[in-house]
Amino acid sequence: MRTQAIRNEAVDEMSFDVLDDLNWLAVVVATAIYFGLAGLWFAEPLFGPAWRRSIGWEKRAGERLGPGYYIGPLLTCLVAVLAVAMLSKATRSDSFAEGVVLGLVVAVGVACAVLFVTGALDPQRPSPIVWFAITGGYHLTGLVMASVLIAVW
Protein backbone atom coordinates (compact mmCIF):
# COMPACT_ATOMS: atom_id res chain seq x y z
CA MET A 1 0.00 0.00 0.00
CA ARG A 2 2.82 2.39 0.85
CA THR A 3 4.51 1.70 -2.49
CA GLN A 4 1.28 2.57 -4.30
CA ALA A 5 0.99 5.81 -2.32
CA ILE A 6 4.53 6.75 -3.32
CA ARG A 7 3.77 5.89 -6.95
CA ASN A 8 0.64 8.04 -6.86
CA GLU A 9 2.75 11.09 -6.03
CA ALA A 10 3.73 13.31 -8.92
CA VAL A 11 5.79 11.57 -11.57
CA ASP A 12 9.17 13.17 -12.19
CA GLU A 13 8.99 16.06 -14.59
CA MET A 14 10.14 15.00 -18.04
CA SER A 15 13.00 17.13 -19.35
CA PHE A 16 16.44 16.65 -20.81
CA ASP A 17 17.84 17.32 -17.32
CA VAL A 18 17.08 13.67 -16.61
CA LEU A 19 20.09 12.79 -18.80
CA ASP A 20 22.33 13.80 -15.89
CA ASP A 21 20.64 11.21 -13.67
CA LEU A 22 20.85 8.23 -16.02
CA ASN A 23 22.97 5.20 -15.33
CA TRP A 24 25.13 5.60 -18.42
CA LEU A 25 26.84 2.24 -17.97
CA ALA A 26 23.40 0.60 -18.07
CA VAL A 27 22.57 2.62 -21.21
CA VAL A 28 25.77 1.46 -22.94
CA VAL A 29 25.27 -2.18 -21.93
CA ALA A 30 21.57 -2.14 -22.92
CA THR A 31 22.50 -0.60 -26.27
CA ALA A 32 25.11 -3.31 -26.86
CA ILE A 33 22.59 -6.02 -25.99
CA TYR A 34 19.86 -4.56 -28.20
CA PHE A 35 22.28 -4.12 -31.12
CA GLY A 36 23.98 -7.47 -30.52
CA LEU A 37 20.62 -9.23 -30.56
CA ALA A 38 20.30 -8.19 -34.21
CA GLY A 39 23.46 -10.13 -35.00
CA LEU A 40 21.78 -13.26 -33.71
CA TRP A 41 18.22 -12.49 -34.86
CA PHE A 42 19.13 -11.80 -38.48
CA ALA A 43 21.84 -14.49 -38.72
CA GLU A 44 21.67 -17.44 -41.09
CA PRO A 45 20.52 -20.01 -38.50
CA LEU A 46 17.62 -17.86 -37.28
CA PHE A 47 15.61 -15.32 -39.28
CA GLY A 48 18.20 -13.94 -41.73
CA PRO A 49 17.19 -15.94 -44.82
CA ALA A 50 13.44 -15.43 -44.26
CA TRP A 51 13.96 -11.73 -43.56
CA ARG A 52 16.00 -11.25 -46.74
CA ARG A 53 13.35 -13.11 -48.79
CA SER A 54 10.67 -10.90 -47.25
CA ILE A 55 12.36 -7.80 -48.69
CA GLY A 56 13.52 -9.42 -51.93
CA TRP A 57 17.24 -9.34 -51.16
CA GLU A 58 19.33 -12.17 -52.51
CA LYS A 59 22.63 -12.25 -50.71
CA ARG A 60 25.44 -12.97 -53.14
CA ALA A 61 28.37 -15.17 -52.14
CA GLY A 62 31.12 -13.01 -50.67
CA GLU A 63 28.89 -9.94 -50.50
CA ARG A 64 30.18 -7.52 -47.87
CA LEU A 65 28.15 -4.75 -46.34
CA GLY A 66 29.59 -1.31 -45.69
CA PRO A 67 30.07 0.24 -42.25
CA GLY A 68 26.85 2.26 -42.57
CA TYR A 69 24.90 -0.99 -42.49
CA TYR A 70 26.12 -1.46 -38.91
CA ILE A 71 26.68 2.10 -37.66
CA GLY A 72 23.15 3.29 -38.49
CA PRO A 73 21.40 0.56 -36.50
CA LEU A 74 23.87 0.93 -33.62
CA LEU A 75 23.05 4.63 -33.37
CA THR A 76 19.29 4.01 -33.55
CA CYS A 77 19.60 1.39 -30.81
CA LEU A 78 21.38 3.98 -28.67
CA VAL A 79 18.65 6.57 -29.31
CA ALA A 80 15.92 4.05 -28.46
CA VAL A 81 17.68 2.95 -25.26
CA LEU A 82 18.19 6.58 -24.23
CA ALA A 83 14.46 7.19 -24.69
CA VAL A 84 13.65 4.09 -22.65
CA ALA A 85 16.08 5.19 -19.91
CA MET A 86 14.48 8.64 -19.77
CA LEU A 87 10.99 7.12 -19.59
CA SER A 88 12.14 4.64 -16.96
CA LYS A 89 13.47 7.48 -14.82
CA ALA A 90 10.37 9.65 -15.33
CA THR A 91 7.97 6.81 -14.52
CA ARG A 92 10.16 5.49 -11.71
CA SER A 93 10.26 2.04 -13.28
CA ASP A 94 12.72 0.16 -11.11
CA SER A 95 11.72 -3.49 -11.07
CA PHE A 96 11.76 -6.40 -13.48
CA ALA A 97 7.98 -6.30 -13.95
CA GLU A 98 7.95 -2.55 -14.50
CA GLY A 99 10.78 -2.93 -17.01
CA VAL A 100 8.78 -5.53 -18.93
CA VAL A 101 5.73 -3.26 -19.00
CA LEU A 102 7.81 -0.27 -20.10
CA GLY A 103 9.45 -2.33 -22.83
CA LEU A 104 6.11 -3.62 -24.07
CA VAL A 105 4.61 -0.13 -24.13
CA VAL A 106 7.53 1.31 -26.08
CA ALA A 107 7.91 -1.68 -28.41
CA VAL A 108 4.25 -2.25 -29.24
CA GLY A 109 3.05 1.33 -28.88
CA VAL A 110 5.83 2.98 -30.83
CA ALA A 111 8.25 0.63 -32.63
CA CYS A 112 5.80 -2.00 -33.87
CA ALA A 113 3.10 0.55 -34.65
CA VAL A 114 5.51 2.52 -36.84
CA LEU A 115 6.91 -0.64 -38.45
CA PHE A 116 3.42 -1.84 -39.29
CA VAL A 117 2.49 1.37 -41.07
CA THR A 118 5.84 1.84 -42.82
CA GLY A 119 6.54 -1.75 -43.80
CA ALA A 120 3.78 -4.28 -43.27
CA LEU A 121 1.46 -2.35 -45.57
CA ASP A 122 4.11 -1.83 -48.27
CA PRO A 123 2.92 -3.50 -51.49
CA GLN A 124 6.48 -3.30 -52.88
CA ARG A 125 7.79 -5.85 -50.37
CA PRO A 126 7.52 -9.47 -51.48
CA SER A 127 6.33 -10.59 -48.02
CA PRO A 128 5.45 -7.55 -45.90
CA ILE A 129 3.79 -9.48 -43.06
CA VAL A 130 6.79 -11.82 -42.73
CA TRP A 131 9.07 -8.76 -42.70
CA PHE A 132 6.90 -7.16 -40.01
CA ALA A 133 6.81 -10.31 -37.86
CA ILE A 134 10.59 -10.76 -37.97
CA THR A 135 11.52 -7.08 -37.62
CA GLY A 136 8.80 -6.33 -35.08
CA GLY A 137 9.75 -9.42 -33.08
CA TYR A 138 13.35 -8.24 -32.96
CA HIS A 139 12.41 -4.78 -31.70
CA LEU A 140 9.89 -6.17 -29.22
CA THR A 141 12.47 -8.56 -27.77
CA GLY A 142 15.30 -6.02 -27.83
CA LEU A 143 13.32 -3.18 -26.28
CA VAL A 144 11.92 -5.39 -23.52
CA MET A 145 15.42 -6.66 -22.72
CA ALA A 146 16.83 -3.12 -22.71
CA SER A 147 13.94 -1.80 -20.60
CA VAL A 148 14.34 -4.52 -17.98
CA LEU A 149 18.06 -3.94 -17.75
CA ILE A 150 17.60 -0.17 -17.41
CA ALA A 151 14.84 -0.58 -14.82
CA VAL A 152 16.65 -3.02 -12.53
CA TRP A 153 20.19 -1.63 -12.80
CYANA upper distance limits for C-alpha pairs under 8 A (distance plus 0.5 A):
  1 MET  CA      5 ALA  CA      6.83
  2 ARG  CA      6 ILE  CA      6.77
  3 THR  CA      7 ARG  CA      6.66
  4 GLN  CA      8 ASN  CA      6.58
  5 ALA  CA      9 GLU  CA      7.19
  7 ARG  CA     11 VAL  CA      8.10
  7 ARG  CA     92 ARG  CA      8.48
 11 VAL  CA     90 ALA  CA      6.74
 11 VAL  CA     91 THR  CA      6.52
 11 VAL  CA     92 ARG  CA      8.00
 12 ASP  CA     89 LYS  CA      8.11
 12 ASP  CA     90 ALA  CA      5.37
 12 ASP  CA     91 THR  CA      7.38
 12 ASP  CA     92 ARG  CA      8.26
 13 GLU  CA     90 ALA  CA      7.10
 14 MET  CA     18 VAL  CA      7.71
 14 MET  CA     86 MET  CA      8.39
 14 MET  CA     90 ALA  CA      6.50
 17 ASP  CA     21 ASP  CA      8.15
 18 VAL  CA     22 LEU  CA      7.14
 18 VAL  CA     86 MET  CA      6.98
 18 VAL  CA     89 LYS  CA      7.89
 18 VAL  CA     90 ALA  CA      8.42
 19 LEU  CA     86 MET  CA      7.54
 22 LEU  CA     27 VAL  CA      8.34
 22 LEU  CA     85 ALA  CA      7.37
 22 LEU  CA     86 MET  CA      7.90
 22 LEU  CA     89 LYS  CA      8.01
 23 ASN  CA     27 VAL  CA      6.94
 23 ASN  CA    150 ILE  CA      8.37
 23 ASN  CA    153 TRP  CA      8.29
 24 TRP  CA     28 VAL  CA      6.66
 25 LEU  CA     29 VAL  CA      6.64
 26 ALA  CA     30 ALA  CA      6.37
 26 ALA  CA    149 LEU  CA      7.52
 26 ALA  CA    150 ILE  CA      6.39
 26 ALA  CA    153 TRP  CA      7.05
 27 VAL  CA     31 THR  CA      6.50
 27 VAL  CA     78 LEU  CA      8.18
 27 VAL  CA     81 VAL  CA      6.86
 27 VAL  CA     82 LEU  CA      7.14
 27 VAL  CA     85 ALA  CA      7.61
 27 VAL  CA    150 ILE  CA      7.35
 28 VAL  CA     32 ALA  CA      6.70
 28 VAL  CA     78 LEU  CA      8.15
 29 VAL  CA     33 ILE  CA      6.69
 30 ALA  CA     34 TYR  CA      6.56
 30 ALA  CA     81 VAL  CA      7.32
 30 ALA  CA    145 MET  CA      8.14
 30 ALA  CA    146 ALA  CA      5.34
 30 ALA  CA    147 SER  CA      8.48
 30 ALA  CA    149 LEU  CA      7.00
 30 ALA  CA    150 ILE  CA      7.56
 31 THR  CA     35 PHE  CA      6.49
 31 THR  CA     74 LEU  CA      8.13
 31 THR  CA     77 CYS  CA      6.24
 31 THR  CA     78 LEU  CA      5.79
 31 THR  CA     81 VAL  CA      6.57
 31 THR  CA    146 ALA  CA      7.65
 32 ALA  CA     36 GLY  CA      6.16
 33 ILE  CA     37 LEU  CA      6.42
 33 ILE  CA    142 GLY  CA      8.02
 33 ILE  CA    145 MET  CA      8.41
 33 ILE  CA    146 ALA  CA      7.74
 34 TYR  CA     38 ALA  CA      7.53
 34 TYR  CA     77 CYS  CA      7.00
 34 TYR  CA    142 GLY  CA      5.30
 34 TYR  CA    143 LEU  CA      7.45
 34 TYR  CA    145 MET  CA      7.86
 34 TYR  CA    146 ALA  CA      6.93
 35 PHE  CA     39 GLY  CA      7.75
 35 PHE  CA     73 PRO  CA      7.68
 35 PHE  CA     74 LEU  CA      6.36
 35 PHE  CA     77 CYS  CA      6.63
 35 PHE  CA    142 GLY  CA      8.45
 36 GLY  CA     40 LEU  CA      7.47
 37 LEU  CA     41 TRP  CA      6.41
 37 LEU  CA    138 TYR  CA      8.23
 37 LEU  CA    142 GLY  CA      7.29
 38 ALA  CA     42 PHE  CA      6.22
 38 ALA  CA     43 ALA  CA      8.40
 38 ALA  CA    138 TYR  CA      7.57
 39 GLY  CA     43 ALA  CA      6.45
 40 LEU  CA     46 LEU  CA      7.65
 41 TRP  CA     46 LEU  CA      6.42
 41 TRP  CA     47 PHE  CA      6.37
 41 TRP  CA     48 GLY  CA      7.52
 41 TRP  CA    138 TYR  CA      7.24
 42 PHE  CA     46 LEU  CA      6.86
 42 PHE  CA     47 PHE  CA      5.54
 42 PHE  CA     48 GLY  CA      4.50
 42 PHE  CA     49 PRO  CA      8.31
 42 PHE  CA     51 TRP  CA      7.75
 43 ALA  CA     47 PHE  CA      6.81
 43 ALA  CA     48 GLY  CA      5.26
 43 ALA  CA     49 PRO  CA      8.31
 44 GLU  CA     48 GLY  CA      5.47
 44 GLU  CA     49 PRO  CA      6.52
 47 PHE  CA     51 TRP  CA      6.33
 47 PHE  CA    134 ILE  CA      7.41
 48 GLY  CA     52 ARG  CA      6.60
 49 PRO  CA     53 ARG  CA      6.70
 50 ALA  CA     54 SER  CA      6.60
 50 ALA  CA    130 VAL  CA      8.22
 51 TRP  CA     55 ILE  CA      7.16
 51 TRP  CA    130 VAL  CA      7.72
 51 TRP  CA    131 TRP  CA      6.28
 51 TRP  CA    134 ILE  CA      7.10
 51 TRP  CA    135 THR  CA      8.42
 52 ARG  CA     56 GLY  CA      6.54
 52 ARG  CA     57 TRP  CA      5.47
 52 ARG  CA     58 GLU  CA      7.23
 52 ARG  CA     59 LYS  CA      8.30
 53 ARG  CA     57 TRP  CA      6.41
 53 ARG  CA     58 GLU  CA      7.60
 53 ARG  CA    126 PRO  CA      7.88
 53 ARG  CA    127 SER  CA      8.01
 54 SER  CA    125 ARG  CA      7.09
 54 SER  CA    126 PRO  CA      5.96
 54 SER  CA    127 SER  CA      4.92
 54 SER  CA    128 PRO  CA      6.84
 54 SER  CA    130 VAL  CA      6.53
 54 SER  CA    131 TRP  CA      5.78
 55 ILE  CA    125 ARG  CA      5.74
 55 ILE  CA    126 PRO  CA      6.33
 55 ILE  CA    127 SER  CA      7.18
 55 ILE  CA    128 PRO  CA      7.95
 55 ILE  CA    131 TRP  CA      7.41
 56 GLY  CA    125 ARG  CA      7.42
 56 GLY  CA    126 PRO  CA      6.51
 59 LYS  CA     63 GLU  CA      7.18
 65 LEU  CA     69 TYR  CA      6.79
 66 GLY  CA     70 TYR  CA      8.12
 67 PRO  CA     71 ILE  CA      6.50
 68 GLY  CA     72 GLY  CA      6.11
 69 TYR  CA     73 PRO  CA      7.60
 70 TYR  CA     74 LEU  CA      6.72
 71 ILE  CA     75 LEU  CA      6.67
 72 GLY  CA     76 THR  CA      6.80
 73 PRO  CA     77 CYS  CA      6.53
 74 LEU  CA     78 LEU  CA      6.82
 75 LEU  CA     79 VAL  CA      6.79
 76 THR  CA     80 ALA  CA      6.61
 77 CYS  CA     81 VAL  CA      6.58
 78 LEU  CA     82 LEU  CA      6.56
 79 VAL  CA     83 ALA  CA      6.77
 80 ALA  CA     84 VAL  CA      6.74
 80 ALA  CA    143 LEU  CA      8.48
 81 VAL  CA     85 ALA  CA      6.52
 81 VAL  CA    143 LEU  CA      8.09
 81 VAL  CA    146 ALA  CA      7.14
 81 VAL  CA    147 SER  CA      8.13
 82 LEU  CA     86 MET  CA      6.66
 83 ALA  CA     87 LEU  CA      6.66
 84 VAL  CA     88 SER  CA      6.42
 84 VAL  CA    102 LEU  CA      8.22
 84 VAL  CA    103 GLY  CA      8.17
 84 VAL  CA    106 VAL  CA      8.05
 84 VAL  CA    146 ALA  CA      8.37
 84 VAL  CA    147 SER  CA      6.74
 84 VAL  CA    150 ILE  CA      8.32
 85 ALA  CA     89 LYS  CA      6.65
 85 ALA  CA    147 SER  CA      7.84
 85 ALA  CA    150 ILE  CA      6.61
 85 ALA  CA    151 ALA  CA      8.30
 86 MET  CA     90 ALA  CA      6.63
 87 LEU  CA     91 THR  CA      6.41
 88 SER  CA     92 ARG  CA      6.17
 88 SER  CA     93 SER  CA      5.38
 88 SER  CA     94 ASP  CA      7.89
 88 SER  CA     99 GLY  CA      8.19
 88 SER  CA    102 LEU  CA      7.77
 88 SER  CA    147 SER  CA      8.11
 88 SER  CA    150 ILE  CA      7.79
 88 SER  CA    151 ALA  CA      6.75
 89 LYS  CA     93 SER  CA      7.00
 93 SER  CA     98 GLU  CA      5.78
 93 SER  CA     99 GLY  CA      6.73
 93 SER  CA    102 LEU  CA      8.11
 93 SER  CA    151 ALA  CA      5.99
 94 ASP  CA     98 GLU  CA      6.95
 94 ASP  CA     99 GLY  CA      7.43
 94 ASP  CA    150 ILE  CA      8.48
 94 ASP  CA    151 ALA  CA      4.83
 94 ASP  CA    152 VAL  CA      5.75
 94 ASP  CA    153 TRP  CA      8.37
 95 SER  CA     99 GLY  CA      6.54
 95 SER  CA    148 VAL  CA      7.97
 95 SER  CA    151 ALA  CA      6.18
 95 SER  CA    152 VAL  CA      5.67
 96 PHE  CA    100 VAL  CA      6.77
 96 PHE  CA    148 VAL  CA      6.01
 96 PHE  CA    149 LEU  CA      8.50
 96 PHE  CA    151 ALA  CA      7.22
 96 PHE  CA    152 VAL  CA      6.52
 97 ALA  CA    101 VAL  CA      6.81
 97 ALA  CA    148 VAL  CA      8.23
 98 GLU  CA    102 LEU  CA      6.55
 98 GLU  CA    148 VAL  CA      8.04
 98 GLU  CA    151 ALA  CA      7.67
 99 GLY  CA    103 GLY  CA      6.50
 99 GLY  CA    144 VAL  CA      7.55
 99 GLY  CA    147 SER  CA      5.41
 99 GLY  CA    148 VAL  CA      4.52
 99 GLY  CA    149 LEU  CA      7.89
 99 GLY  CA    150 ILE  CA      7.87
 99 GLY  CA    151 ALA  CA      5.67
 99 GLY  CA    152 VAL  CA      7.88
100 VAL  CA    104 LEU  CA      6.60
100 VAL  CA    144 VAL  CA      6.06
100 VAL  CA    145 MET  CA      8.23
100 VAL  CA    147 SER  CA      7.09
100 VAL  CA    148 VAL  CA      6.23
101 VAL  CA    105 VAL  CA      6.61
101 VAL  CA    144 VAL  CA      8.46
102 LEU  CA    106 VAL  CA      6.69
102 LEU  CA    144 VAL  CA      7.90
102 LEU  CA    147 SER  CA      6.85
103 GLY  CA    107 ALA  CA      6.32
103 GLY  CA    140 LEU  CA      7.97
103 GLY  CA    143 LEU  CA      5.75
103 GLY  CA    144 VAL  CA      4.49
103 GLY  CA    145 MET  CA      7.87
103 GLY  CA    146 ALA  CA      7.92
103 GLY  CA    147 SER  CA      5.54
103 GLY  CA    148 VAL  CA      7.72
104 LEU  CA    108 VAL  CA      6.16
104 LEU  CA    109 GLY  CA      8.04
104 LEU  CA    140 LEU  CA      7.38
104 LEU  CA    143 LEU  CA      8.05
104 LEU  CA    144 VAL  CA      6.60
105 VAL  CA    109 GLY  CA      5.71
105 VAL  CA    110 VAL  CA      7.99
106 VAL  CA    110 VAL  CA      5.81
106 VAL  CA    111 ALA  CA      7.12
106 VAL  CA    143 LEU  CA      7.83
107 ALA  CA    111 ALA  CA      5.33
107 ALA  CA    112 CYS  CA      6.37
107 ALA  CA    139 HIS  CA      6.88
107 ALA  CA    140 LEU  CA      5.47
107 ALA  CA    143 LEU  CA      6.50
107 ALA  CA    144 VAL  CA      7.83
108 VAL  CA    112 CYS  CA      5.39
108 VAL  CA    113 ALA  CA      6.70
108 VAL  CA    140 LEU  CA      7.37
109 GLY  CA    113 ALA  CA      6.32
110 VAL  CA    114 VAL  CA      6.54
111 ALA  CA    115 LEU  CA      6.60
111 ALA  CA    136 GLY  CA      7.90
111 ALA  CA    139 HIS  CA      7.40
111 ALA  CA    140 LEU  CA      8.28
112 CYS  CA    116 PHE  CA      6.42
112 CYS  CA    136 GLY  CA      5.91
112 CYS  CA    139 HIS  CA      8.00
112 CYS  CA    140 LEU  CA      7.97
113 ALA  CA    117 VAL  CA      7.00
114 VAL  CA    118 THR  CA      6.52
115 LEU  CA    119 GLY  CA      5.98
115 LEU  CA    120 ALA  CA      7.31
115 LEU  CA    132 PHE  CA      7.21
115 LEU  CA    135 THR  CA      8.47
115 LEU  CA    136 GLY  CA      7.38
116 PHE  CA    120 ALA  CA      5.18
116 PHE  CA    121 LEU  CA      7.09
116 PHE  CA    132 PHE  CA      6.89
117 VAL  CA    121 LEU  CA      6.43
118 THR  CA    122 ASP  CA      7.30
119 GLY  CA    125 ARG  CA      8.35
119 GLY  CA    128 PRO  CA      6.76
119 GLY  CA    131 TRP  CA      8.03
119 GLY  CA    132 PHE  CA      7.12
120 ALA  CA    128 PRO  CA      5.02
120 ALA  CA    129 ILE  CA      5.71
120 ALA  CA    131 TRP  CA      7.46
120 ALA  CA    132 PHE  CA      5.86
121 LEU  CA    128 PRO  CA      7.07
121 LEU  CA    129 ILE  CA      8.41
122 ASP  CA    128 PRO  CA      6.84
123 PRO  CA    128 PRO  CA      7.85
127 SER  CA    131 TRP  CA      6.76
128 PRO  CA    132 PHE  CA      6.58
129 ILE  CA    133 ALA  CA      6.57
130 VAL  CA    134 ILE  CA      6.68
131 TRP  CA    135 THR  CA      6.39
132 PHE  CA    136 GLY  CA      5.85
132 PHE  CA    137 GLY  CA      8.32
133 ALA  CA    137 GLY  CA      6.18
134 ILE  CA    138 TYR  CA      6.75
135 THR  CA    139 HIS  CA      6.91
136 GLY  CA    140 LEU  CA      6.46
137 GLY  CA    141 THR  CA      6.53
138 TYR  CA    142 GLY  CA      6.42
139 HIS  CA    143 LEU  CA      6.23
140 LEU  CA    144 VAL  CA      6.61
141 THR  CA    145 MET  CA      6.65
142 GLY  CA    146 ALA  CA      6.58
143 LEU  CA    147 SER  CA      6.38
144 VAL  CA    148 VAL  CA      6.60
145 MET  CA    149 LEU  CA      6.75
146 ALA  CA    150 ILE  CA      6.61
147 SER  CA    151 ALA  CA      6.48
148 VAL  CA    152 VAL  CA      6.61
149 LEU  CA    153 TRP  CA      6.36
